Amino acid sequence: MDVDIWAWVGDTQRQLHEAGNTGLAMAIGDVPAQALEGRYSQLDVLAPAIAQQAQNLELPWLEFYARYWHLIGRIGDRAQGAVAIADAETLVEFAGRDDVRDCPGAPGAVVALALTQANTDGPGYAAERLAALGALTVEPDSLAFSAVAEQYVAALVDAGRADEAVTYAESAVAKLGSAGRESSWELAAASARALLAAGRAQDSLTALDAATDFKPDDPVAKAHREGVLRSLVLATLGKPQESVDALPDLDVVGDHPRDWAEWARAIRELAGSARITNTWQLGRVLKQWIDYFAMMGGYHARVELALVAGDLAASRQSVWQARQLADIAESAMGELKVPGDTVERVAALRAAADEIVEPEAPGPEAELVEYFDAADGFNADPERWVGWLTPLSGSDLPATRRHTTTLGFLGYPAKGADIYWTMLVESDDIETADPQDVSYLTGLLIEARQDERLEQMAQRLPAAQRHLALGRLYRARERWEQAAAEGEAAVAAGAGVEASRLWSTAVQQSGDNAKGAAILRDILDSEGIEAEDVWRMITMATAAEDWETVRAGTTKLGMPLQSTEGPIEEEMGLVRIILPAPDGSQRAVISLRTGPATARLAIPQPPGMDYNAGDLVVFDPQLLEPVPESQEEQEGFIPPFAAVGMLRPGGYTSWFFDGAAPSEADWTEFNEVMAERGWPMWVYSDDNYTVTHPTSGERLPGVFGWIAVPPEVTPVEVDAVLDDATERWVHPLAWLDLAKTVDVEVERHERITKEYGL
């Protein structure tokens, strides 16, 4: 996007503030950060909401801005492919509208579509990407230039024209230099990838070294993206130790799908050295990544990862897995427009698997189940056990249970389901099968997303098992109404605690807390009830203000309460309640815990929030952070809980104050005045906040914050109290919004605000 877009964003925020759309003004400033910082759950809610408001306000540029950043959040770090193609194409059409095409960010739509196509099938879409990007007219003095050039270089590499990509990148960097600008880090990285693809690994490393200090378009991602690329280049150069040193850990890169294929390629290069351990855990992670790209429509990445993972499995002597991954790659290859050398690579993987001599089993085949059960669960290799149990699986029931569930654990639930299906369903034994086996097969079918197959099986099961299996399926797919119906039917058929738990969850998700709590209360004394169930019941009963059920739950947990009937209102210490903010972020609000699952907010909130001091909220009693281990840390620890909903608003109103900080004595007295009246007050400024002395111009320590007052207190009373409490201060305090509301000394507060630079 061109720099003018950011000037436009700032101007739009100001206009929205002046028009009273404070929440929207706050929100649009945070959307890019949400996209780049990985706050996707917030972005996926906020960006569409902004786009809708922009449409209602007839602000097409703002609508484009929100839709663009939402798409970037999906196709950037999350690397969504085919699932985002239609939205990317629609954004290009929107950017071409008469009232949008002059927006300085409009070229970003074409870049976003090219990136989406690259995520889907880079080589297959290479020609389309080159044509669309080449048709753009973007000058080097535009911030969009580097992004366009980056995608053009990537498209040339995917087209098999690596030498041209190198030349194009060099030309683009030269044009930027002539315009007095520097390449983005991302364009430099694209150039390094082109050099690597052209067989010039040393030049690629030199280019990366030269680009280290370049400014990135995505500063959050630069460190791990640079580390992955550098590691791959160094591994290609035969420098394994330096490559390992540069490679980001799995717990870092695991959150960034955009880097997975490149990271896996680096690992494959390093697997032959003694510096990287090629383990079953690595294989399990790679299978999860393969499944992710299957869901996101990342066709090329899925094939590439399957082949890399297959090579690594073959190196681990995991014959069955190497063959499974060859099957996956061959199947997924049909979705590629340009298969390239995939056919040859699949054949090579199959040949490698055929040559592997599998490790010997730890004992005779007839005793393998006993050996499996006796194995050290921490050190045992599940990949090995899948291979050893394969000859028994499908005929020997105990071996089948262990084999198929281990397959599911390693990421191959469909394979496990096939074996179980043949053994139980096709043999017509499903009607009389052990409920444990039905449960195992149900879980495998859900994981494998074979919903029709599960529904087909369920029709042949006894009533309790049928309703429970279908309820589990609908719960997994968040089809809550159907899940509730099946859960209720399962309970009626005698399916036990699991059915009640499922039914309760489903009705809670449908918004009926009272019924959800009642379902769990009916089984409160049943065998199999767990503390987590009791806490869920307490939370739902609290939301429904069913205090009798709440007390039944606390009795079950051994949690003493002072009162025996009516609403629970006790002092149970301070907690942090995590609540949403208008910009899509979250706020931790210090609160007083008043019950097992209730808290009263103690901190005033600015106008525009959906909550304020004095509000009574319901929270989930599950801690969001573990209690610190050391006694010293525990003393200052305020436990955080996620808010579930509003139980009862307090009706408080917040008023803003701002000015030069008073003396310590004056400030203490001011706090006492607020406390005596029960008016929560909170300072939002920090020690770095300063104001300007009106005569000398020197910087003075400043203070600003909010005071919240209950509904019975009038604005006139608040103004009078503040006036009386601050009249002897050396420097005056301003409360302009309040003054305007009561129409008292408005000019004085405006003058204070101007003179002190508030």
C-alpha positions in Angstrom: 0.0 0.0 0.0 1.2 3.5 -0.8 2.2 5.8 2.1 -0.9 8.0 1.3 -3.1 5.2 2.6 -1.7 5.7 6.1 -2.4 9.4 6.0 -5.9 8.6 4.8 -6.3 6.2 7.7 -5.3 8.8 10.2 -7.6 11.4 8.7 -10.5 8.8 8.7 -9.9 8.0 12.4 -10.1 11.7 13.3 -13.3 12.1 11.3 -14.9 9.1 13.0 -13.9 10.4 16.4 -15.5 13.7 15.7 -18.6 12.0 14.5 -18.9 10.0 17.7 -17.8 6.7 16.1 -15.0 6.2 18.7 -15.2 2.4 18.7 -14.8 2.2 15.0 -12.0 4.8 15.0 -10.1 2.7 17.6 -10.7 -0.5 15.7 -9.4 0.5 12.2 -6.0 1.5 13.7 -5.5 -2.0 15.1 -6.5 -4.1 12.1 -3.1 -4.3 10.4 -1.4 -5.2 13.7 -4.0 -8.0 14.2 -3.2 -9.4 10.7 0.6 -9.2 11.2 0.8 -10.2 14.9 -1.4 -13.3 14.4 -4.4 -12.1 16.5 -6.6 -13.9 14.0 -9.6 -14.7 16.3 -9.9 -10.9 16.8 -9.3 -10.1 13.2 -11.9 -12.6 11.9 -14.5 -10.8 14.0 -13.4 -7.2 13.8 -12.5 -6.8 10.1 -15.8 -8.0 8.7 -17.6 -5.8 11.2 -15.6 -2.8 10.1 -16.4 -3.6 6.5 -20.1 -3.8 7.2 -20.1 -0.5 9.1 -18.1 1.1 6.3 -20.7 -0.1 3.8 -23.5 1.3 5.9 -21.6 4.6 6.2 -20.9 4.6 2.4 -17.1 4.7 3.0 -15.9 2.3 0.2 -12.2 3.0 0.8 -12.6 2.0 4.5 -14.5 -1.1 3.3 -11.6 -2.0 1.0 -9.1 -1.4 3.8 -10.9 -3.8 6.2 -11.4 -6.5 3.6 -7.8 -6.2 2.4 -6.3 -6.7 5.9 -8.7 -9.5 6.7 -7.5 -11.3 3.5 -3.9 -10.6 4.4 -4.5 -12.2 7.8 -5.7 -15.3 6.0 -3.2 -15.6 3.1 -0.1 -14.2 4.8 1.1 -16.1 7.8 -1.8 -18.6 7.7 -1.0 -19.3 4.0 -4.6 -20.1 3.0 -4.9 -21.2 -0.6 -7.9 -22.4 -2.5 -10.3 -21.6 0.3 -9.4 -17.9 -0.1 -9.2 -17.7 -3.9 -12.8 -16.5 -4.4 -12.5 -13.8 -1.7 -9.2 -12.6 -3.3 -10.8 -12.4 -6.7 -13.8 -10.6 -5.3 -11.5 -8.0 -3.7 -9.8 -7.4 -7.1 -13.2 -6.7 -8.6 -14.1 -4.4 -5.7 -10.8 -2.5 -6.1 -11.7 -1.9 -9.7 -14.9 0.0 -8.9 -15.1 3.6 -9.8 -15.3 4.7 -6.2 -12.4 2.5 -5.1 -9.8 2.3 -7.9 -8.2 5.7 -6.9 -7.6 4.4 -3.4 -3.8 4.3 -3.0 -4.0 0.8 -1.6 -6.0 -0.6 -4.6 -3.0 -2.4 -6.2 -2.7 -4.4 -3.0 -5.7 -6.4 -4.2 -3.8 -7.8 -7.2 -0.8 -8.6 -5.0 -3.1 -10.4 -2.6 -4.6 -12.5 -5.3 -1.2 -13.4 -6.6 -0.2 -14.5 -3.1 -3.3 -16.5 -2.7 -2.7 -18.3 -6.0 0.9 -18.9 -5.0 -0.3 -20.5 -1.7 -2.7 -22.7 -3.7 -0.4 -23.9 -6.5 2.5 -21.6 -7.2 3.8 -23.2 -10.5 0.2 -23.9 -11.7 -0.7 -20.2 -11.4 2.6 -18.7 -12.4 1.5 -17.5 -15.8 -1.6 -15.8 -14.4 0.3 -14.2 -11.6 2.9 -12.8 -14.0 0.2 -11.4 -16.3 -1.7 -9.7 -13.5 1.3 -8.3 -11.7 2.9 -7.2 -15.0 -0.2 -5.2 -15.9 0.1 -3.0 -12.8 1.6 0.5 -13.1 3.4 1.1 -9.8 6.3 3.5 -9.7 9.4 2.9 -7.5 8.5 5.8 -5.2 5.4 3.9 -4.1 5.5 1.6 -1.1 3.6 -0.9 -3.2 6.5 -1.3 -5.6 8.5 -3.7 -3.4 5.5 -5.9 -2.8 4.6 -6.1 -6.5 8.2 -6.9 -7.4 8.5 -9.5 -4.6 5.5 -11.4 -6.0 6.7 -11.1 -9.5 10.1 -12.6 -8.6 8.3 -15.4 -6.8 6.1 -16.1 -9.8 9.2 -16.3 -12.1 10.8 -18.8 -9.8 7.6 -20.9 -9.8 7.5 -20.7 -13.6 11.0 -22.3 -13.6 12.6 -19.1 -14.8 15.0 -18.6 -11.9 17.7 -16.7 -13.9 15.1 -14.2 -15.1 13.9 -13.9 -11.5 17.4 -12.9 -10.4 17.7 -10.3 -13.1 14.3 -8.9 -12.4 15.0 -8.6 -8.7 18.3 -6.8 -9.4 16.5 -4.4 -11.7 13.8 -3.7 -9.2 16.3 -3.0 -6.4 18.2 -0.6 -8.8 15.0 1.3 -9.6 14.3 1.7 -5.9 17.8 3.0 -5.4 17.4 5.6 -8.2 14.2 6.7 -6.5 16.1 7.2 -3.2 14.5 4.2 -1.6 15.7 0.9 -0.2 14.4 -2.6 -1.0 12.1 -4.2 1.5 13.5 -7.2 3.3 10.9 -9.4 1.7 12.0 -8.4 -1.8 15.6 -9.1 -0.9 14.5 -12.5 0.5 12.7 -13.2 -2.8 15.9 -12.4 -4.6 17.8 -14.8 -2.3 15.3 -17.6 -3.1 15.7 -16.9 -6.8 19.5 -17.2 -6.5 19.1 -20.5 -4.6 16.7 -21.8 -7.2 19.2 -20.9 -9.9 21.9 -23.0 -8.2 23.8 -20.0 -6.8 23.6 -20.8 -3.1 26.7 -18.8 -2.1 25.3 -15.7 -3.8 22.0 -16.4 -2.1 23.7 -16.3 1.3 25.6 -13.1 0.3 22.3 -11.5 -0.6 20.7 -12.5 2.7 23.7 -11.1 4.6 23.4 -7.8 2.7 19.6 -7.6 3.4 19.7 -8.2 7.2 19.1 -4.6 8.1 16.5 -3.9 5.4 13.2 -2.7 6.7 10.6 -5.4 6.5 7.0 -5.0 5.4 6.1 -7.5 8.1 8.4 -6.8 11.0 6.7 -9.4 13.3 7.6 -12.3 10.9 11.1 -11.2 9.8 13.1 -12.9 12.4 11.7 -16.4 11.9 11.3 -16.1 8.2 14.9 -15.0 7.8 16.1 -17.8 10.1 14.3 -20.5 8.0 15.6 -19.2 4.7 19.1 -18.7 6.0 19.1 -22.3 7.4 18.0 -23.7 4.1 20.7 -21.8 2.2 23.4 -22.9 4.7 22.2 -26.5 4.6 22.4 -26.4 0.8 26.0 -25.1 1.0 26.9 -28.1 3.2 27.3 -26.1 6.5 25.1 -28.2 8.8 26.2 -26.6 12.1 25.6 -23.0 10.9 22.3 -24.1 9.4 21.1 -25.7 12.7 22.2 -22.5 14.5 20.0 -20.4 12.2 17.0 -22.7 12.2 14.1 -21.5 14.4 12.8 -24.1 16.8 9.7 -26.0 16.0 7.8 -24.3 18.8 8.5 -21.0 17.0 7.8 -22.0 13.4 4.9 -24.2 14.3 2.7 -21.1 14.6 3.6 -19.9 11.1 2.2 -22.1 8.2 3.8 -19.8 5.6 7.3 -21.2 6.7 6.5 -24.8 7.0 7.5 -26.1 3.6 10.8 -24.2 3.6 11.5 -25.3 7.2 10.8 -29.0 6.3 13.2 -28.7 3.3 15.9 -27.4 5.6 15.3 -30.3 8.0 15.5 -32.8 5.2 18.9 -31.4 4.2 20.1 -31.6 7.8 18.6 -35.0 8.6 21.6 -36.9 7.3 23.9 -35.1 9.8 24.2 -35.9 13.5 22.9 -32.4 14.4 19.2 -33.0 13.7 17.3 -36.0 15.3 14.8 -37.4 12.8 12.1 -38.7 15.2 8.5 -39.9 15.1 7.5 -36.7 16.8 8.8 -34.8 13.7 6.8 -37.1 11.5 3.7 -36.5 13.5 4.1 -32.7 13.2 4.7 -32.9 9.5 1.5 -34.9 9.0 -0.4 -32.3 10.9 1.0 -29.7 8.6 0.0 -31.8 5.5 -3.5 -32.0 6.9 -3.6 -28.3 7.4 -2.8 -27.6 3.8 -5.4 -30.1 2.7 -8.0 -28.1 4.6 -6.7 -24.7 3.4 -6.3 -25.7 -0.2 -2.6 -25.4 -0.3 -2.2 -28.0 -3.0 1.5 -27.5 -3.8 2.6 -27.2 -0.2 0.7 -30.4 0.7 2.4 -32.4 -2.0 5.8 -30.9 -1.2 5.4 -31.6 2.5 4.2 -35.2 1.9 7.3 -35.9 -0.2 9.7 -34.3 2.3 8.0 -36.1 5.2 8.1 -39.4 3.2 11.9 -39.0 2.6 12.3 -38.4 6.4 10.1 -41.4 7.2 12.2 -43.6 4.9 15.3 -42.4 6.7 13.7 -43.5 10.0 13.0 -47.0 8.5 9.3 -46.3 8.8 8.2 -48.3 5.8 4.4 -48.1 6.3 4.6 -44.3 6.8 6.8 -43.7 3.7 4.2 -45.6 1.6 1.3 -43.7 3.1 3.0 -40.4 2.4 3.7 -41.5 -1.2 0.0 -42.3 -1.5 -0.9 -38.9 -0.2 1.4 -37.1 -2.6 0.2 -39.1 -5.5 -3.4 -38.4 -4.7 -2.9 -34.7 -4.0 -0.9 -34.4 -7.3 -4.2 -34.6 -9.2 -5.0 -31.1 -7.9 -1.8 -29.5 -9.4 -2.1 -27.8 -12.7 1.6 -28.5 -13.4 2.8 -31.7 -11.7 6.4 -31.0 -12.6 8.7 -33.7 -11.3 6.2 -35.0 -8.7 5.6 -38.3 -10.5 9.4 -39.1 -10.5 9.7 -38.1 -6.8 6.7 -40.3 -5.8 8.3 -43.2 -7.6 11.6 -42.6 -5.9 9.9 -42.6 -2.5 8.2 -45.9 -3.2 11.4 -47.4 -4.4 13.2 -46.2 -1.2 10.4 -47.7 1.0 10.7 -51.1 -0.8 14.4 -51.2 0.0 14.1 -50.6 3.7 14.8 -53.4 6.1 12.4 -52.8 9.0 13.7 -53.2 12.6 12.8 -56.5 14.3 9.9 -56.6 16.6 10.6 -56.9 20.4 9.1 -60.3 20.7 7.0 -63.0 19.0 4.0 -61.9 17.0 1.6 -63.7 19.4 3.0 -61.7 22.3 3.1 -58.3 20.8 0.0 -56.9 22.5 1.6 -57.8 25.9 4.8 -56.2 24.8 2.9 -53.1 23.7 1.1 -52.7 27.0 4.4 -53.2 28.9 6.3 -50.6 26.8 7.5 -47.4 28.4 5.0 -44.9 27.2 7.5 -42.1 27.3 10.3 -43.7 25.3 8.4 -46.1 23.1 8.3 -45.3 19.4 4.7 -45.5 18.1 5.8 -45.6 14.5 7.7 -48.8 15.1 4.6 -50.3 16.9 2.4 -49.5 13.9 4.7 -51.5 11.7 5.0 -54.4 14.2 1.2 -54.6 14.8 0.2 -54.4 11.2 0.2 -58.2 10.5 -2.2 -58.7 13.4 -4.4 -55.7 12.9 -7.8 -56.4 11.4 -8.0 -59.9 12.7 -6.9 -59.8 16.3 -9.2 -57.4 18.2 -6.7 -56.3 21.0 -4.0 -55.7 18.4 -6.4 -53.8 16.2 -7.4 -51.5 19.1 -3.8 -50.6 19.7 -2.8 -50.4 16.1 -5.6 -48.2 14.9 -5.6 -45.8 17.8 -1.8 -45.4 17.4 -2.4 -44.7 13.7 -4.8 -42.0 14.7 -2.4 -40.6 17.2 0.3 -40.3 14.5 -2.1 -38.5 12.2 -3.5 -41.3 10.1 -7.1 -41.7 11.4 -8.5 -42.6 8.0 -6.1 -45.6 7.8 -7.1 -46.8 11.2 -10.8 -46.3 10.4 -10.5 -48.4 7.3 -9.1 -51.3 9.3 -11.7 -51.1 12.0 -14.5 -50.6 9.4 -13.5 -53.8 7.6 -13.3 -55.7 10.8 -16.5 -54.5 12.5 -18.8 -53.0 9.9 -18.3 -55.0 6.8 -18.2 -58.2 8.8 -21.6 -57.3 10.2 -20.2 -57.5 13.8 -20.9 -53.8 14.5 -24.3 -54.4 16.1 -22.8 -56.6 18.9 -19.4 -54.9 19.1 -17.9 -53.8 22.4 -18.9 -50.2 23.1 -15.2 -49.4 23.5 -14.5 -50.4 19.9 -17.5 -48.4 18.7 -16.1 -45.4 20.6 -12.6 -45.9 19.1 -14.0 -46.2 15.6 -16.3 -43.2 16.1 -13.3 -41.1 17.2 -11.3 -42.2 14.2 -14.1 -41.4 11.8 -14.6 -37.9 13.3 -10.8 -37.2 13.1 -10.8 -38.4 9.5 -13.8 -36.2 8.7 -15.7 -39.2 7.3 -19.1 -38.0 8.5 -21.3 -39.9 6.1 -19.5 -43.1 7.0 -20.1 -42.5 10.7 -23.8 -41.7 10.1 -24.1 -44.9 8.1 -22.5 -46.9 10.9 -24.6 -45.3 13.6 -27.8 -46.5 12.0 -26.7 -50.1 12.8 -25.9 -49.5 16.5 -28.1 -50.0 19.5 -30.0 -46.9 20.5 -27.6 -45.6 23.3 -24.5 -46.0 21.2 -26.2 -44.7 18.1 -27.3 -41.4 19.7 -23.9 -41.0 21.5 -21.9 -41.5 18.3 -24.1 -39.0 16.4 -23.9 -36.6 19.2 -20.1 -36.7 19.3 -20.1 -36.1 15.5 -22.4 -33.1 15.7 -20.5 -31.7 18.7 -17.3 -31.9 16.8 -18.9 -30.1 13.8 -20.5 -27.5 16.1 -24.0 -28.5 15.0 -25.4 -27.7 18.4 -29.1 -28.2 17.9 -28.5 -31.7 16.5 -25.9 -32.5 19.1 -28.4 -31.5 21.9 -31.1 -33.7 20.4 -28.8 -36.7 20.1 -27.4 -36.1 23.6 -30.9 -36.0 25.1 -31.8 -39.2 23.3 -28.6 -40.9 24.4 -29.3 -40.0 28.1 -32.8 -41.4 27.7 -31.3 -44.6 26.2 -29.0 -45.0 29.2 -25.7 -43.9 27.7 -24.5 -42.5 31.1 -22.4 -39.5 32.2 -20.8 -39.0 28.8 -24.2 -38.4 27.2 -25.2 -36.0 29.9 -22.0 -34.1 29.4 -22.5 -33.9 25.7 -26.2 -32.8 26.0 -25.3 -30.1 28.6 -22.5 -28.7 26.4 -24.8 -28.5 23.4 -27.6 -26.7 25.1 -25.1 -24.3 26.7 -23.8 -23.5 23.3 -27.3 -22.8 22.2 -27.7 -20.3 25.0 -29.7 -22.2 27.6 -27.6 -22.1 30.7 -30.4 -23.0 33.0 -31.1 -26.3 31.2 -27.4 -27.0 30.8 -26.8 -26.7 34.5 -29.9 -28.8 35.3 -28.7 -31.6 33.1 -25.4 -31.8 35.0 -27.1 -31.5 38.4 -29.1 -34.6 37.7 -25.9 -36.6 37.6 -24.0 -34.7 40.3 -23.7 -37.8 42.5 -23.1 -40.3 39.6 -20.0 -42.3 39.2 -17.8 -40.7 36.6 -18.6 -37.1 37.3 -15.5 -34.9 37.3 -14.6 -31.6 39.0 -14.6 -30.0 35.5 -18.2 -31.0 35.1 -19.1 -29.5 38.4 -17.4 -26.2 37.6 -19.2 -26.1 34.2 -22.5 -26.6 36.1 -21.6 -23.8 38.5 -20.8 -21.4 35.7 -24.0 -22.1 33.8 -26.1 -22.0 37.0 -24.5 -18.7 37.9 -25.4 -17.2 34.5 -29.0 -18.4 35.0 -28.9 -17.1 38.6 -29.9 -20.6 39.9 -28.1 -20.1 43.2 -29.4 -23.4 44.7 -27.6 -25.3 42.0 -24.5 -23.2 42.4 -24.5 -24.1 46.1 -25.0 -27.8 45.3 -21.9 -27.6 43.1 -19.8 -25.9 45.8 -20.8 -28.5 48.3 -19.7 -31.2 45.9 -16.4 -29.5 45.5 -16.0 -28.9 49.2 -15.9 -25.1 48.7 -17.5 -23.3 51.8 -19.8 -20.3 51.4 -20.9 -17.9 54.0 -24.5 -17.6 52.9 -27.0 -20.4 52.6 -29.6 -19.0 50.3 -30.2 -16.3 47.7 -27.6 -14.6 45.5 -24.0 -15.2 46.4 -22.3 -11.9 47.2 -19.0 -12.5 49.1 -15.5 -11.1 49.2 -13.3 -13.7 47.8 -10.3 -11.7 46.7 -9.0 -9.9 43.7 -9.1 -11.5 40.2 -8.3 -10.3 36.7 -11.3 -10.6 34.4 -10.4 -10.8 30.7 -12.9 -8.9 28.5 -13.0 -7.8 24.9 -12.2 -4.3 23.7 -13.7 -2.4 20.7 -10.5 -2.7 18.7 -10.7 -6.5 18.9 -8.0 -6.9 21.6 -8.6 -7.9 25.2 -8.5 -6.0 28.4 -7.6 -7.4 31.8 -9.8 -5.6 34.4 -9.0 -5.9 38.1 -12.2 -7.1 39.9 -13.5 -8.4 43.2 -14.5 -12.0 43.1 -18.0 -12.2 44.7 -18.8 -15.9 44.1 -17.5 -19.1 42.6 -18.0 -17.7 39.1 -18.9 -14.0 39.6 -16.8 -10.9 39.9 -17.6 -7.2 40.2 -15.4 -5.0 38.0 -13.4 -2.5 40.0 -11.7 -0.4 37.3 -13.5 2.4 35.4 -13.6 1.9 31.6 -13.7 4.6 28.9 -17.0 5.3 27.2 -17.6 3.0 24.2 -16.9 -0.1 26.2 -19.7 -2.7 26.8 -18.8 -2.8 30.5 -17.7 -0.6 33.3 -16.8 -0.6 37.0 -19.6 -1.9 39.1 -20.8 -4.4 36.6 -21.2 -8.0 37.8 -19.9 -10.5 35.4 -19.9 -14.3 35.1 -16.5 -15.9 34.4 -15.1 -19.3 33.5 -13.4 -20.6 36.7 -10.7 -22.2 34.7 -7.4 -20.3 35.3 -5.9 -18.8 32.2 -2.4 -18.8 33.7 -0.9 -21.3 36.2 -0.3 -20.2 39.7 3.4 -19.3 40.1 5.5 -21.9 42.0 7.5 -19.5 44.2 6.0 -18.0 47.3 7.3 -14.6 46.4 5.5 -14.6 43.0 2.3 -16.0 44.5 2.0 -13.0 46.8 1.6 -10.6 43.9 -0.3 -13.0 41.6 -3.9 -12.0 40.7 -5.5 -14.9 39.0 -6.9 -14.3 35.5 -10.2 -15.7 34.3 -12.1 -15.3 31.0 -15.4 -13.5 31.2 -18.5 -15.5 30.0 -21.1 -12.7 30.1 -22.7 -9.9 31.9 -24.8 -11.0 34.9 -26.0 -7.5 36.1 -24.7 -4.1 34.9 -23.9 -1.6 37.5 -25.0 1.4 35.5 -21.8 3.3 36.3 -20.8 6.3 34.1 -17.1 7.2 33.5 -15.7 10.7 33.4 -12.3 11.6 32.1 -9.8 13.8 33.9 -6.4 15.1 32.7 -3.8 17.6 33.9 -0.5 18.1 35.7 0.1 15.7 38.5 -0.5 17.3 42.0 1.7 16.9 45.1 1.8 13.5 46.8 -0.3 14.9 49.7 -2.9 16.4 47.3 -3.1 13.2 45.3 -3.6 11.1 48.5 -6.4 13.4 49.6 -8.0 13.2 46.2 -8.0 9.4 46.3 -9.5 9.4 49.8 -12.3 11.7 48.5 -13.1 9.2 45.7 -12.9 6.2 48.0 -15.2 7.8 50.6 -17.9 8.1 48.0 -17.3 4.7 46.6 -16.4 6.1 43.2 -13.9 3.8 41.4 -11.0 5.8 40.0 -8.1 4.5 37.9 -5.1 6.3 36.4 -4.3 5.2 32.9 -1.2 7.4 32.4 2.2 6.1 33.2 5.4 7.8 34.5 6.3 8.9 31.0 3.2 11.1 30.6 4.0 14.8 30.8 2.2 18.1 30.1 3.5 21.5 29.3 3.9 24.3 31.9 1.7 27.2 30.5 4.3 29.9 31.1 7.8 28.3 31.2 7.1 25.6 28.6 8.9 23.0 30.8 7.6 19.5 30.9 5.6 18.6 34.0 4.6 15.1 35.3 1.0 14.5 34.1 -1.9 12.3 35.1 -5.0 11.2 33.3 -7.6 8.6 34.0 -11.3 7.9 34.5 -13.7 8.1 37.5 -16.8 6.0 37.5 -19.9 7.0 39.4 -23.0 5.0 40.2 -26.3 5.8 38.4 -27.8 7.8 41.3 -24.9 10.3 41.1 -25.6 13.2 38.8 -23.0 14.9 36.5 -23.6 18.1 38.4 -22.6 16.4 41.7 -19.4 14.9 40.1 -18.4 18.4 38.8 -18.9 19.9 42.2 -16.9 17.3 44.0 -14.0 17.5 41.5 -14.0 21.3 41.7 -13.9 21.2 45.5 -11.3 18.5 45.7 -8.8 20.2 43.3 -9.3 23.9 43.9 -6.1 24.3 46.0 -3.9 22.4 43.6 -0.9 24.3 42.2 -1.9 23.3 38.6 -5.6 22.8 37.7 -7.2 19.5 36.6 -9.4 19.4 33.5 -12.6 17.4 33.0 -13.7 18.9 29.7 -16.3 16.3 28.7 -18.0 16.5 32.1 -18.0 20.3 32.0 -19.7 20.3 28.6 -22.3 17.9 29.9 -23.2 20.1 32.8 -22.4 23.3 30.9 -20.3 24.7 33.7 -17.0 26.6 33.2 -16.5 25.0 29.8 -14.2 27.8 28.6 -12.0 27.3 31.7 -11.5 23.6 31.0 -10.9 24.3 27.3 -8.2 26.9 28.3 -6.6 24.4 30.7 -6.6 21.7 28.0 -5.0 24.1 25.5 -2.4 25.8 27.8 -1.2 22.5 29.3 -1.2 20.7 25.9 -3.6 18.0 27.2 
